[in-house]
Amino acid sequence: MPAPPQEADELIHDQSFADRLSAAAAQEGRPVADVRAEAADYLQEMAASHGAFTTKNWSRVGDWFLRAYDVLVDEDQMAKLKKLDRTNSLALAFSHRSYLDGVAVPNVLRARRFSPTFTFGGANLDLPILGQVVARSGMVFIRRSTGDLPIYRMTLKAYVRQLVKNKRNLAWSIEGGRTRTGKLRPPVHGILKYIVNAVEGADGIDAQVVPVSIVYDQLHEVAGMTAEATGGRKKPESLGFVVRFAALQRARMGRAYLTVGEPFPLRERLEALHADGLTTPQAVERIALDISHRLNRATPVTVTAIVCLALLGEDRALNLDEVLETVQPLASYIEARRWPVAGAANLQDRSTVRRALQDLAMGGVLTAYDRGTEPVWRISPDQHLVAAFYRNTVIHILVDRAILELAMLTVSELDPDTELPEGGLLRVGWEEAKRLRDLLKFEFFFPGRDQFEQDLRGELRITAGEEIDAIDPDAAARMLASARPHVAHLVLRPFLDAYLVLADRLAEQGDAAVDENDLLQETLAVGKQWALQRRIASAESVSLELYKTALALARHRGLLEAGDDVAARRQAFAAEIADSVRRVALISQLAGQDGGVNLPNHLERSELQP
């Protein structure tokens, strides 16, 4: 039997770990030997190593898996990170859009001679034979559901601490699993919590937290993930699945872009948060959100994402000039925001945009027609969720702009006789923006309310071209009419439409308690109906992922339990979302698109009409 990996062997002989297991045995009324044997089994299950031969050859297999892509890396970022690697444990929290992420991160680092990386993955990937090979190349397999396994959690906690103590590099998905929508999912705190626990010890252990963004021009697996969003079942991982997945990578899919966000020392951050009065669980939550913000800031704009953004806003085919006309104001805005563009591509270059259109057509996302006077492209049938996945990789940079448009629309619609709060009409706009922030807080990452307002003031300065301290309805209307780009309909409409379907179904429940699964399935069925009837703008809003977020919002507002006033509050919830949809439709009209909204009859109240 081979010797256990270093960290596992150290724990087996660690007296403090043995003492904790003995205390746990006493608490559970179990023999100490049984608890220690259970912990030893868990250690054998999760412990990884870096055998020179296995790691080298698995790295070659990883490069073979990545053969569909040219992996682009900022070498200046890598050089700075290499300096931290010499004296620190790097806690590499990566975004998760593909199974390939767990291969790309360690391979990129290994090719640049970083210290070996231990990558955490789900135990569902610990496949026969293959799992043993991967574990000897640094993969730590962990179980996802451990609520009834206290000894497992204790063992994993000790194992992570030992890795950090030994200054190992750790990599894991801060999202906990692959995104099904393309945008960053809410952070999962599990691994981060264990790393924080290690750093909070009294022996000076520390780690540098490093956000790592990975984004792809296209992905073979997106179609499968989006099928799950419309009710399809996830196929379980197996050796056959791995073979099929590897075979898919034969077709070239463009580039993968790995970028590093701003690192920070974990101990220093924890001390600052504790000094502000935060408990450890609160500090973990704050740090997780900070990682997510840094991941978003590190994610570059891809040409694929911008082209999908342009085409998703249309219900017709566009020629190249029309695509460029839509992309141009977006490109100018991205340049004004100084947001990085993947591969330093020129988003306004005809050849660049044409190539992206052709690549998306080859991938089946777009349908091209070239038998007329010029080629035209449109989203292929049943591919709206796939196109939305690519668009959503950059949607976070446009959310503030979209909310500002709706805030200024609110100001422009205000009755002149309305009594104004202190701060005047701008305050009305900022309060409307904060209402939208609260409506969408389970969908996007927002800063605190005060910082959010400051960010919006910066957006207003970019939109108006100057600093604005006061505004009136006519000025707000003129600014909206002349502003470019208009993005609220491109960015917010899919989410609000999905929320509207769920809110409508919830309102139909009256004051009765709600079964969440039944509500989701009914919402999915009605969403498909509304898409066919054009009651919602696009089929991309027919998504269980979006409905689940809307459900979380309804749960947060106390709308799922029975109650005396819950029927009225459910109706108000549906009306609030319907009004937001109406306003987005007006922005769509300003942008020169149809944008009309055919609300359900019981929501077509006079106060909701333009």
Secondary structure, 3 states (H helix, E strand, C coil): CCCCCHHHHHHHCCHHHHHHHHHHHHHHCCCHHHHHHHHHHHHHHHCCCECHHHHHHHHHHHHHHCCCEEEEECHHHHHHHHHHHCCCEEEEEECCCCCCHHHHHHHHHHHCCCCCEEEEEEHHHCCCCHHHHHHCECEEEECCCCCCCHHHHHHHHHHHHHHHHCCCEEEEECCCCCCCCCCCCCCCCHHHHHHHHHHCCCCCCCEEEEEEEEEECCCCCHHHHHHHHCCCCCCCCCHHHHHHHHHHCCCCCEEEEEEECCCEEHHHHHHHHHHCCCCHHHHHHHHHHHHHHHHHHHCCECHHHHHHHHHHCCCCCEEHHHHHHHHHHHHHHHHHCCCCEHHHCCCCCHHHHHHHHHHHHHCCCEEEECCCCCCEEEECCCCHHHHHHHHCCCHHHCHHHHHHHHHHHHHHHCCCCCCCCCCHHHHHHHHHHHHHHHHCCCCCCCCCHHHHHHHHHHHHHHHHCCCCCCCCHHHHHHHHHHCCCCCHHHHCHHHHHHHHHHHHHHHCCCCCCCCHHHHHHHHHHHHHHHHHHCCCCCHHHCCHHHHHHHHHHHHHCCCCCCCCCHHHHHHHHHHHHHHHHHHHHHHHHHCCCCCCCCCCHHHCCHHHCC
